[in-house]
Amino acid sequence: MTAVVLALAAALATGGCGTEGSLAPWRLAGTPPAPSATSVDILVTEMACNGGRSADGRIADPEISYEDDRIVVTMRTVPRGGANTCQENPETPYRLELDEPLGDRVLMDGTLDPPAAPGPNRPTHVPGR
C-alpha cells in the first residue's frame, strides 16, 4: 500500500507524465522577439505549492519541439521539498535558449492542451522585424 501511495504522489508531482517537475505556464517577459532571435526572456509561473516564493534555481530544462510553423516550449519547476503553503507564486525570469532562430514560427506554451500562445493573446514575434 505504501508503494502505491508513493507512486501516486510522484505521478502527481510530475504532472503524471514521468518528466521531472510540475508544469509551469510561461509568458514573454518583454517585447516579442525578432525572427532572428535564438534566446527569449520569459516569465515562468510555478503552479505547485511553494509558499509564494520564486522558482529561481528550480526551473527544469525546457522541453522544446521545433516544428515548421511553431516552436512548442514546455516549462516545469522542480519541487522545493518539505511542507509548503499553497498561495500565489511570483513569476520567475528565465532566459530561454533556442537551438535555431525563431524565424516566422510562433512560440507556443506546451503546458496548455492543446499548446497555445503564451499569456493572454500575446503574439510571440513581429513578422518582418
N, C-alpha and C positions, 0 to 999 in steps of 0.2 A: 504494500500500500504506500509506504514512504517513497519508494522509487517512482511510482505513478505520480504522486503529488509533486516530486521534484522535477520530473519530466514535463509536467503541465506548466509549472512555474517557469521553467526555461523557455518553453514554447511561447508563453505569453510575453516574456521579457524581450524576445526577439521578433515579435510580431507574428510568430507561428511559422516562419519560413525557414528557420535554421540559420539565418545570417546573423552575425553578431550585432547586437544593439537593437534599439527601438526606432521605428520610423520617425523621421523628423522633417516636417514640411519646411520649405525654404522659399525665399523671395530675393529678388535683386536688391542689392544694397544701395545702388545709385542709379545713374542713367543707364539705359540699355547699352550693351557692348556693341562695338563695331563688328562688321563681318570678319575682320582680320584678327579679332581677339582670340587669344589662347588661354587667358585667365579672366575670371569673372569674380567680382566681390559679391558675396551673397550673405544673407542673414538666415541662420538656422534656428528653428524653434523646437526645443526638446519637449516631447509630449509626455514622457514618463514623469512620475513623481520625483521631484528633485529639490524640494524646499525653496523653490523660487530662485535658484542660483543659476549662473551661467553654465553652459556646456563646454566652456573653454577647456581644451586639453582632452576632451572626451568625445569629440566628433570622429566617427569612424571614417575610413577611406570611402569616398563615394563610389557607388555603382553607376557606371556611365555606359549607355548604349548609343552608339553612333549610327544614325540612320540617314537615308537620303534627304529627308525633309525636316528632320528634327534630331535633337540630342536629348535623351531622357536621362535625367540625373536623379538618383535616389540617395537621399542622405539618411544617416542613422546616428544615434548617440549611444555611447556605451554607458550602462547604468552606473551611478555613483556608488552604489553599495550601501548597506546599512539601512536604517529606517529613515525615510524622508517624508515630509508632509507634502500633500498634493495641493499646489496652488499654481498660479500662472507663472511660467518661466520666462525670463527675458530672451530676446533674440540674441544669438551669438554670432559675431562676424566670422567669416570663413572665406579664404581665397580658394576658389575652385579652379584647378588646373586642367585644361583640356589637352588631349594628345594631338589635336588638329584644330585649325581655325574654325570658328563658328560658321563662317560663310553665310549663305542665305537660309540656314536652318534655324529653327525656333528651339529655344531651351524649354524643356518640359519638366515638371516636378513629378518624379516617379513614385512619390509617396501617395499620390492620388490614383484612383482606379475608375476610369482609365486615366493615364497621365494627362496633365493639363498645364497650361501656362502658370508659372509660379505667381502667387499673390493675386489680389483681386483685379482681373482684367488688365494686367500689365504686359505690354509687348516685351519680348526678350532681345530684340535687336532692332536697329533702324536701318532698313534697306538703303543701300547706296551710300552709307556713311563710312 
